Amino acid sequence: MAGAYLDFGLIFMISSADGAVLGACLALAMATLLFMFYIQADASDLAPHRTKLDHLMERRDTIYDNLRDLRFEFRSGKYSESDYDAMKTSIENEAALVLAEIEKVTDSQVRRPRAPHTADTERGQ
């Protein structure tokens, strides 16, 4: 009789392990279904990824807006001429750096074709 009790305990242990695996599988299936049907995509998930050039162009536009605002505020009397000149120079320097970076990025993206090198062009020169 003791052997029968021991076998029943072993069967119970195996079935509880199977139940844990079955429960984990069901939980995973439920999580997958919830993810597929109830979680909506965020607008930023669907937006295209921005390149370095996009970032630089946006920065350039912001700098131009700042320069325009500075000019308006100077004309309205908010800044003295020396303050205006100092801030304008600072903003223009920043714009020059951004424009140089844009030029560098676009030159690396667009490879200009070289003229074909032939013997006729050398003789003509």
Secondary structure by P-SEA (a helix, b strand, c coil): caaaaaaaaaaaaaaaaaaaaaaaaaaaaaaaaaaacccccccccccccccaaaaaaaaaaaaaaaaaaaaaaaaaccccaaaaaaaaaaaaaaaaaaaaaaaaaaaaacccccccccaaaaaac
